[in-house]
Amino acid sequence: MGMMKDYAIEQQQRKNNERLATYLGITYDEFVQTEATFNTQTGNDDVVYGYYLTFPDEAPVNILKKIKGIDLANRMVDIDLNWDKDADE
C-alpha cells in the first residue's frame, strides 16, 4: 500500500503543479525546470495571508521572464490566495 500512496501523492502534486504553471502562464515542463519553491505567508496568528514562489539562481531566466507578475530582481512571484479555487477537492 505504501507504493500506491506514494504514487497517488505524486499524481496530486503533478496536478497541482500543472495548475500552478497554467496560472503563471508557462507550461508544466517550464515550471519543472524553474525548480520553484512554494511558500506560505502567515502572520503571528498563523493565519495564511498569501502564497509566493521563489526561484533559485539556476532557474532559466528565459522561462522566468514569461511568468506573470514576477519580481526578477528577487526571483519571486506572489500567488493569489485563490489561485486554485477550481481545484478538485
N, C-alpha and C positions, 0 to 999 in steps of 0.2 A: 504494500500500500504506500510506502514511502516514495517510491519512484513515481507513482501516479499522482501523488500530491505535489511533488516537485514539478512534474510536467504541467499540472493544472496552474500552479503558481507562475511558471514561466510563460504560459499562454496568456494569462491575465495581464502579466507585466508587459508582454509584447503588445497586446491590445491597447493598454493604457498609453504606451509609448507611441503607437501608431496614431492615436487620437491627439496626443500632445504634439506630434510632428505636424499633423494637419493644422492644428491651432496656430502653430508657429509659422506655417507657410512653407514648410520644407517636406521632403519625402522621409519615410521611415529610415531608409538607408543613410540618408544625410544625417538624420538625428543620431543614429547609432555612431556615426563617425565623429560626432562632436564630443562624445563621452560626457554628456551633461550630467550634472548632479542636481537633483530635485531637493529644494529646501523649503521649509515652512517658517513663516514669520509668525511668532507667537509673542504675546505680551506677558507681563509678570503674572497675570491671572490665568495663563495657559490657554487663552482663547486664541484661535487661529485667525490672524488678520490678513493673511495673504500667502502667496507662494512665489518662489522665484527659482530660476535655473542659473547655475554658474557653469562656466566652461573653462577647462584647463588651457594653459598656454599653447598646448599642442593641437588644440582644435583648429581645423582648417578655416582660415579667415574667409575664404570664398563662400563657405557654407554659412558662417556666422552672419555675413553681410545680408543674406537672404531672410534672416529672422526678423519678423515684425517687432519693432519696439526695442531692439537690443541696444544695450549700452556697451559698445565695443571697447571703450577705454577700461571698463571694469569687468568686461566679459561676463555680463549677466543680463537677464531679462525678467521683468516682473510678469507673473502669470495671474490672470483674473481668478478670483475665488470660485467663480462658476465655470471655469474652463471646461469641465467635464460634465456639465449639467445634463447632457443627453446620454450619459454612460448607463449601460445596463447595470442593474443592481442585483 
